C-alpha cells in the first residue's frame, strides 16, 4: 500500500478492484476451503493474508499454528 500511496495510485487501485469484483466466484475461492501453512507452522486462511503476514486466529484472537 505504501507504494500505491507514494505514487498516488491507491484510490485508482481500489476503484480497479471494485469495478472487477465478481460476487459469483466468491463461493469458489481458495480461502473458503483451504488453509496455507508456512515453513514455521503458522496457519493462514487466505493467500493475501499469507503474503501480508496476517495469520489465522481463533475466536478469542489467539494466533493459530500447527503446534497447537
N, C-alpha and C positions, 0 to 999 in steps of 0.2 A: 504494500500500500504506500509506503514512503516514496517509492519510485514514481508511482502514479501521481501522488500529490506534488512531488517535486516538478514533474513535467506538466502539471495542471491537466491531467487526464483522468483523474479519479471519477468525476461526475460523468464524463463521457463513457468510461468503462462500466459504471453502474447502469447507465442507460442501455448500453450494448447488451449487458447480461439480462436486464429486464425485458428488453424487446425480443430476445431469443428464447425466453423461458417457455418450455413446453410441459405443461402440467401432466399430459398423458403419459409421460415417461417416468414420472416420479415413482410409481409402484415397481419399476424395474431397476431402480438404482441399486448399485452395489451396497450402499450403506444400509439398505433395508434388510439384507440377509447375509452379510459377510462382515467379518472383523479383520483388521490388519494388526499384525504383531511384529514389532521391530526386533532387532537382534538383542536388545536388552530385556525383552519380555513385556514391554509396555503395550497396552491394547488401545487401538484407535477404532472409532466407529465410522470413519469416513476418510477417504484418501486425502482430501484437502486438510482435514484435521491432522493427519499424519505429517504432512509437509509443513504445517504451521506449528507442529509440536503441541497439539491440544489433545491430550489423552482422554479416553473414555472414563467416565466417573460413575460411581454408584449413586443411588438416590440420596444418600447422605453426604455426597460430594467427595468421597474418597477415590483417589486415582486407582484404576484397575490395572493389574499386571497379572501375568500368568503364575507368579509366585504366590498369589493369594489363594 
